[in-house]
């Protein structure tokens, strides 16, 4: 064996020795960490209750305030819409009352032996009067009472509005 091959052999022996040591050290280190895997797995250092940080508490408080503010806004909007709807209904009722009062005229009240009948003229119609009894409907309003003594007819519009027609003199 010559000198150069013995040097190569020596170098190979050293390299393999170092690799073996490194492998052995790595295996021992890996074995040590395996003992601690149970701690990581069970997480024994974290308590079972959650600790709320100040930032998280502040975030939750802001979210709650935003939710309450949104609810308040919704209630105000619903209230506003209800008021608008109520005003629209009142305007519609007043419009209907004016329409009935301007287009219908009580021209007479007669008694037919059983009940009072109202002679009502539709001003927009052909000009003649028609006879109506209690319970009949004219212009979407139901005749509620026909009072011969007071000379008036009481109309009910959808249970929301009462309209009196008086006999013209």
Protein Blocks (a to p, Z undefined) as FASTA:
>chain_A
ZZklmmmmmmmmmmmmmmmmmmmmmmmmmmmmmmmmmmmmnopmbcfbdcddfklmmmmm
mmmmmmmmmmmmmmmmmmmmmmmmmmmmmmmmmmmmmmmmmmpccfbdcdehjaccdddd
dfklnopacdddehiaeehiacfbdcfklopacddeehlaccdddddZZ
